[in-house]
Amino acid sequence: MPDRSIPVTLSVPVSLDEEIRNSKEEYGMNYSEYIRHCVREHESNNAERPNVQLGTDGNGEVLRDEGAA
């Protein structure tokens, strides 16, 4: 069963909107498909990467998402 979708509002400059519209056509995707593709493929997307550094706490200690204990 596919994931349920929720609407998300995103504001972008007109120039970026034009780039998205041109690129989505090149790849045969609709606007939403192209945005989802870009989010999934972006190097900063750690959603599916285990044991990633999420930042540091107030003491400079590395915060990691290491899964359930």
Contact map, one row per residue, 1 for C-alpha under 8 A:
111000000000000000000000000000000000000000000000000000000000000000000
111100000000000000000000000000000000000000000000000000000000000000000
111110000000000000000000000000000000000000000000000000000000000000000
011111000000000000000000000000000000000000000000000000000000000000000
001111100000000000000000000000000000000000000000000000000000000000000
000111110000000000000000000000000000000000000000000000000000000000000
000011111000000000000000000000000000000000000000000000000000000000000
000001111100000000000000000000000000000000000000000000000000000000000
000000111110000000000000000000000000000000000000000000000000000000000
000000011111000000000000000000000000000000000000000000000000000000000
000000001111100000000000000000000000000000000000000000000000000000000
000000000111110110000000000000000000000000000000000000000000000000000
000000000011111110000000000000000000000000000000000000000000000000000
000000000001111111000000000000000000000000000000000000000000000000000
000000000000111111100000000000000000000000000000000000000000000000000
000000000001111111110000000000000000000000000000000000000000000000000
000000000001111111111000000000000000000000000000000000000000000000000
000000000000011111111100000000000000000000000000000000000000000000000
000000000000001111111110000000000000000000000000000000000000000000000
000000000000000111111111000000100110000000000000000000000000000000000
000000000000000011111111100000100000000000000000000000000000000000000
000000000000000001111111110000000000000000000000000000000000000000000
000000000000000000111111111000000100000000000000000000000000000000000
000000000000000000011111111111100100000000000000000000000000000000000
000000000000000000001111111111000000000000000000000000000000000000000
000000000000000000000111111110000000000000000000000000000000000000000
000000000000000000000011111110000000000000000000000000000000000000000
000000000000000000000001111111000000000000000000000000000000000000000
000000000000000000000001111111111100000000000000000000000000000000000
000000000000000000000001100111111100000000000000000000000000000000000
000000000000000000011001000011111110000000000000000000000000000000000
000000000000000000000000000011111111000000000000000000000000000000000
000000000000000000000000000011111111100000000000000000000000000000000
000000000000000000010011000011111111110000000000000000000000000000000
000000000000000000010000000000111111111000000000000000000000000000000
000000000000000000000000000000011111111100000000000000000000000000000
000000000000000000000000000000001111111110000000000000000000000000000
000000000000000000000000000000000111111111000000000000000000000000000
000000000000000000000000000000000011111111001000000000000000000000000
000000000000000000000000000000000001111111001000000000000000000000000
000000000000000000000000000000000000111111101000000000000000000000000
000000000000000000000000000000000000011111111000000000000000000000000
000000000000000000000000000000000000000011111100000000000000000000000
000000000000000000000000000000000000000001111100000000000000000000000
000000000000000000000000000000000000001111111111000000000000000000000
000000000000000000000000000000000000000000111111110100000000000000000
000000000000000000000000000000000000000000001111100000000000000000000
000000000000000000000000000000000000000000001111110000000000000000000
000000000000000000000000000000000000000000000111111100000000000000000
000000000000000000000000000000000000000000000101111100000000000011100
000000000000000000000000000000000000000000000000111110000000000111100
000000000000000000000000000000000000000000000100111111000000000111000
000000000000000000000000000000000000000000000000001111100000011110000
000000000000000000000000000000000000000000000000000111110000011110000
000000000000000000000000000000000000000000000000000011111000011100000
000000000000000000000000000000000000000000000000000001111111111000000
000000000000000000000000000000000000000000000000000000111111111000000
000000000000000000000000000000000000000000000000000000011111100000000
000000000000000000000000000000000000000000000000000000011111100000000
000000000000000000000000000000000000000000000000000000011111110000000
000000000000000000000000000000000000000000000000000000011111111000000
000000000000000000000000000000000000000000000000000011111001111100000
000000000000000000000000000000000000000000000000000011111000111110000
000000000000000000000000000000000000000000000000001111100000011111000
000000000000000000000000000000000000000000000000011111000000001111100
000000000000000000000000000000000000000000000000011100000000000111110
000000000000000000000000000000000000000000000000011000000000000011111
000000000000000000000000000000000000000000000000000000000000000001111
000000000000000000000000000000000000000000000000000000000000000000111
